[in-house]
Amino acid sequence: MANLLDLTTQKWVRITGKKLSLDKEPWLKSPIGNDDIIGDSYIQNLIKEQGLSKKENQDDFGLIDDWSQFNLSQDEWKKLNPKVKDFYQHTAKYSMEVWSEWCGVFKPFGILLQRLFSRRLRQLNLPTSSLDFSRGMESNIIKLFKNGQPVHTIWYRKINASQEVIYSGVYKPIQKENQGFLKVTFPLPNGNAQVLMRKEVLDGGALLLSSDGKKFGESGFYFTLRNQRGNWWVKHVKSMHEWIKVFEDEKGILRAEHILHFHGAKFLELHYKMTPISPLNQGI
């Protein structure tokens, strides 16, 4: 049975968003969740509904299978740091350390969001303290296949200490109006949240992903909702922007900086250190 908070959120999407046909906006087509707990339940639904097979954490599993879908120019491809390329192509062979910080007045909001929505849904459970990661984070790359070809790529992360799901996102590079984007979908009850990020290769080979568009259809944050009749609504949240910079630091260590803004004010900052897993660490 749907939770009152979820119903209120869905009502907000219907009232403030717009009704549309996904056939006219196919870039918004993405997996959705049930009307209750998310976690990995939508993965099982996809397997059943689409007749898919599942594999996870193989060394060659990455968030991006085909860079051509990302529409990188030859100059961008040459400039992109090889370590950044390898991380996105072979994400499963990397371990990650994370540090997080909610900024100023936004921290109480983060705690409220976590208690009311995130922990209950097992989705978008943004940590409120770096101590949450004191024993590390479990990172899993799951791929769903149809006739031997990958159809969905899922990044599924949990906190080691508590085993709480913090992140369950479906990754897909897409081309839209001759531009390359990385779309990340977070299934939610009867819909999803989607982040459409444009790419830029910076001097020095870093990859910058940005969801800072101002108009519908540009990079940004979107909520979608489907009712029982199959009607769709979408809400473009213009006040939410984020930037992810993946780079090699001066000591040759691969890192990422993830910054989120609301109405122009920074509310959350995440820092990652990515390290290739050695055979010894894998217990081989």
C-alpha positions as CSV (number, residue, x, y, z in Angstrom):
1,M,0.0,0.0,0.0
2,A,1.4,3.4,-1.0
3,N,2.7,5.6,1.8
4,L,1.0,8.9,2.4
5,L,4.3,10.8,1.8
6,D,4.8,9.1,-1.5
7,L,1.2,9.9,-2.6
8,T,1.8,13.6,-1.6
9,T,5.0,13.7,-3.7
10,Q,3.2,12.1,-6.6
11,K,0.4,14.6,-6.3
12,W,3.0,17.4,-6.4
13,V,4.4,16.0,-9.7
14,R,1.0,15.9,-11.3
15,I,0.0,19.4,-10.2
16,T,3.3,21.2,-10.9
17,G,4.5,19.1,-13.8
18,K,3.1,18.4,-17.2
19,K,1.3,15.5,-18.7
20,L,3.0,14.1,-21.8
21,S,3.4,11.1,-24.0
22,L,6.8,9.3,-23.7
23,D,6.5,8.4,-27.4
24,K,7.1,12.1,-28.1
25,E,9.9,12.3,-25.5
26,P,11.5,8.9,-25.8
27,W,14.6,10.0,-23.9
28,L,12.5,9.9,-20.7
29,K,11.8,6.2,-21.0
30,S,13.4,4.5,-18.0
31,P,12.7,1.8,-15.4
32,I,10.2,2.6,-12.6
33,G,9.6,1.2,-9.2
34,N,6.8,-0.4,-7.3
35,D,4.5,1.5,-5.0
36,D,6.6,0.7,-1.9
37,I,10.2,-0.3,-1.2
38,I,12.7,0.1,-4.1
39,G,16.1,-1.4,-3.2
40,D,16.6,-4.1,-5.9
41,S,13.0,-5.0,-6.4
42,Y,12.7,-3.2,-9.7
43,I,15.7,-5.3,-11.0
44,Q,13.7,-8.5,-10.4
45,N,10.7,-6.9,-12.2
46,L,12.8,-6.0,-15.2
47,I,14.1,-9.6,-15.4
48,K,10.6,-11.0,-15.3
49,E,8.9,-8.5,-17.6
50,Q,11.5,-8.3,-20.3
51,G,12.9,-11.8,-20.2
52,L,16.4,-10.8,-19.2
53,S,19.3,-12.5,-17.6
54,K,21.5,-11.0,-14.8
55,K,25.2,-10.9,-14.2
56,E,27.2,-8.8,-11.8
57,N,30.7,-7.6,-10.9
58,Q,32.6,-9.1,-13.8
59,D,36.0,-7.3,-14.3
60,D,34.9,-5.9,-17.7
61,F,31.7,-4.5,-16.3
62,G,31.5,-0.7,-16.4
63,L,29.0,2.1,-16.4
64,I,29.6,2.8,-20.1
65,D,29.8,-0.1,-22.6
66,D,30.0,1.9,-25.8
67,W,31.7,5.3,-25.8
68,S,30.2,6.1,-29.2
69,Q,26.8,6.5,-27.5
70,F,28.4,9.3,-25.5
71,N,29.2,11.2,-28.7
72,L,32.7,12.1,-27.8
73,S,34.6,13.9,-30.6
74,Q,38.0,12.5,-31.6
75,D,39.7,15.4,-29.9
76,E,37.7,14.7,-26.7
77,W,38.6,11.0,-26.8
78,K,42.3,11.8,-27.2
79,K,42.3,14.3,-24.4
80,L,40.3,12.1,-21.9
81,N,42.6,10.7,-19.2
82,P,43.1,6.9,-19.7
83,K,42.4,6.3,-16.0
84,V,39.1,8.0,-16.3
85,K,38.3,5.9,-19.4
86,D,39.2,2.7,-17.6
87,F,37.0,3.6,-14.6
88,Y,33.9,4.0,-16.7
89,Q,34.6,1.0,-18.8
90,H,35.6,-1.3,-15.9
91,T,33.9,0.2,-12.8
92,A,33.4,-3.3,-11.2
93,K,37.2,-3.7,-10.6
94,Y,37.4,-0.5,-8.5
95,S,36.9,-0.1,-4.8
96,M,35.7,3.3,-3.5
97,E,36.3,5.5,-0.4
98,V,33.8,8.2,0.2
99,W,33.7,11.5,2.2
100,S,30.5,13.5,2.5
101,E,29.5,16.9,3.9
102,W,26.1,18.5,4.1
103,C,26.4,22.3,4.0
104,G,25.2,24.6,6.7
105,V,21.4,24.9,7.1
106,F,20.8,22.0,4.7
107,K,22.0,19.3,7.1
108,P,18.8,19.1,9.1
109,F,16.9,18.8,5.8
110,G,19.2,15.9,4.8
111,I,18.5,14.1,8.1
112,L,14.7,14.6,7.6
113,L,14.9,13.4,4.0
114,Q,16.8,10.3,5.1
115,R,14.3,9.4,7.9
116,L,11.1,10.1,5.9
117,F,12.0,8.7,2.5
118,S,15.4,7.3,1.8
119,R,15.8,4.6,4.4
120,R,12.2,3.5,4.0
121,L,12.5,3.3,0.2
122,R,16.1,2.0,0.1
123,Q,16.9,4.5,-2.5
124,L,18.8,7.9,-2.7
125,N,19.9,7.4,0.9
126,L,22.3,10.3,1.0
127,P,24.7,10.0,4.0
128,T,24.6,12.8,6.6
129,S,28.0,12.0,8.0
130,S,31.3,10.7,6.6
131,L,31.3,8.4,9.6
132,D,28.6,6.4,7.8
133,F,31.4,5.2,5.5
134,S,33.9,4.5,8.2
135,R,33.9,0.8,7.3
136,G,33.7,1.4,3.6
137,M,31.1,1.1,0.9
138,E,30.0,-2.0,-1.2
139,S,29.9,-1.2,-4.9
140,N,28.2,-3.5,-7.3
141,I,27.8,-3.3,-11.1
142,I,24.8,-5.3,-12.3
143,K,24.0,-5.9,-16.0
144,L,20.8,-7.3,-17.5
145,F,21.1,-9.0,-20.8
146,K,18.8,-9.8,-23.7
147,N,20.1,-12.3,-26.3
148,G,23.6,-11.8,-25.0
149,Q,23.5,-8.0,-25.3
150,P,23.5,-5.6,-22.3
151,V,20.1,-3.8,-21.9
152,H,20.4,-2.2,-18.5
153,T,23.5,-1.2,-16.4
154,I,22.8,-0.7,-12.6
155,W,25.1,0.7,-10.0
156,Y,24.0,-0.7,-6.7
157,R,25.8,0.6,-3.5
158,K,25.4,-0.2,0.2
159,I,27.1,1.0,3.4
160,N,29.2,-1.8,4.7
161,A,28.6,-1.1,8.4
162,S,24.8,-1.0,8.2
163,Q,24.1,-2.8,4.9
164,E,21.7,0.1,4.0
165,V,21.2,0.7,0.3
166,I,22.2,4.2,-0.5
167,Y,22.1,4.2,-4.2
168,S,20.4,2.2,-6.9
169,G,20.8,3.9,-10.3
170,V,20.4,2.8,-13.9
171,Y,23.1,4.2,-16.2
172,K,22.7,4.9,-19.9
173,P,24.6,7.1,-22.3
174,I,22.2,8.7,-24.8
175,Q,22.3,11.0,-27.8
176,K,19.8,13.8,-27.9
177,E,19.8,16.5,-30.6
178,N,23.3,15.4,-31.7
179,Q,24.7,15.8,-28.2
180,G,26.0,13.2,-25.8
181,F,24.5,12.8,-22.3
182,L,24.8,10.4,-19.4
183,K,21.4,9.6,-18.0
184,V,21.1,8.2,-14.5
185,T,17.6,6.9,-13.4
186,F,16.6,6.2,-9.8
187,P,13.4,4.1,-9.8
188,L,10.8,5.4,-7.3
189,P,7.3,4.4,-6.4
190,N,5.2,4.5,-9.6
191,G,7.9,6.5,-11.4
192,N,11.5,7.6,-11.2
193,A,13.9,10.5,-10.7
194,Q,16.2,11.1,-13.6
195,V,19.4,13.1,-13.9
196,L,20.4,14.1,-17.4
197,M,24.1,15.1,-17.5
198,R,26.0,16.8,-20.3
199,K,29.6,15.9,-20.7
200,E,32.8,18.0,-21.1
201,V,36.4,16.9,-21.3
202,L,38.5,19.4,-19.4
203,D,42.2,20.4,-20.0
204,G,44.3,17.7,-18.2
205,G,41.8,14.9,-19.2
206,A,39.2,15.2,-16.5
207,L,35.6,14.4,-17.3
208,L,33.0,16.9,-16.1
209,L,29.3,15.8,-16.0
210,S,26.8,18.6,-15.4
211,S,23.1,18.8,-14.9
212,D,22.8,22.6,-15.0
213,G,20.3,23.1,-17.8
214,K,17.6,25.8,-17.6
215,K,14.9,24.5,-19.9
216,F,12.9,21.3,-20.2
217,G,14.8,18.9,-22.4
218,E,18.2,20.2,-21.4
219,S,20.5,18.6,-18.8
220,G,18.9,18.6,-15.4
221,F,16.8,16.8,-12.8
222,Y,13.4,15.3,-13.7
223,F,10.7,13.4,-11.8
224,T,8.4,11.2,-13.8
225,L,5.1,9.6,-12.7
226,R,2.8,6.9,-14.2
227,N,-0.7,6.2,-13.0
228,Q,-2.7,3.0,-13.3
229,R,-4.1,4.1,-16.7
230,G,-0.7,4.4,-18.2
231,N,-0.7,8.2,-18.3
232,W,2.6,10.0,-17.6
233,W,3.6,13.3,-16.0
234,V,7.0,14.9,-15.7
235,K,8.4,17.6,-13.5
236,H,11.6,19.4,-14.4
237,V,13.1,20.6,-11.1
238,K,15.0,23.7,-12.4
239,S,16.3,24.5,-8.9
240,M,18.4,21.3,-8.7
241,H,21.8,21.2,-10.3
242,E,24.9,19.0,-9.9
243,W,28.4,18.6,-11.1
244,I,30.6,15.5,-11.1
245,K,34.3,15.9,-11.9
246,V,36.3,12.7,-12.4
247,F,40.1,13.3,-12.5
248,E,43.6,12.0,-11.8
249,D,45.2,14.0,-9.0
250,E,48.9,15.1,-8.7
251,K,49.8,11.8,-7.1
252,G,48.3,9.7,-9.8
253,I,45.2,8.8,-7.7
254,L,41.8,8.7,-9.4
255,R,39.2,10.8,-7.7
256,A,35.8,12.4,-8.1
257,E,34.2,15.5,-6.8
258,H,30.4,15.6,-6.6
259,I,28.6,18.9,-5.8
260,L,24.9,19.5,-5.6
261,H,23.1,22.8,-5.5
262,F,19.6,23.9,-4.7
263,H,18.4,27.3,-5.8
264,G,22.1,28.2,-6.4
265,A,23.3,27.2,-2.9
266,K,25.6,24.2,-2.4
267,F,23.8,21.7,-0.1
268,L,25.9,18.6,-0.4
269,E,29.5,17.7,-1.3
270,L,30.9,14.2,-1.9
271,H,34.5,13.2,-2.5
272,Y,35.5,9.8,-3.9
273,K,38.8,7.9,-4.2
274,M,38.7,5.1,-6.7
275,T,41.3,2.3,-6.5
276,P,41.7,-0.7,-8.8
277,I,41.1,-3.9,-6.8
278,S,44.2,-6.2,-6.8
279,P,43.8,-10.0,-7.2
280,L,45.1,-10.3,-3.6
281,N,42.2,-8.1,-2.3
282,Q,39.8,-10.3,-4.2
283,G,41.0,-13.3,-2.4
284,I,42.5,-15.0,-5.4
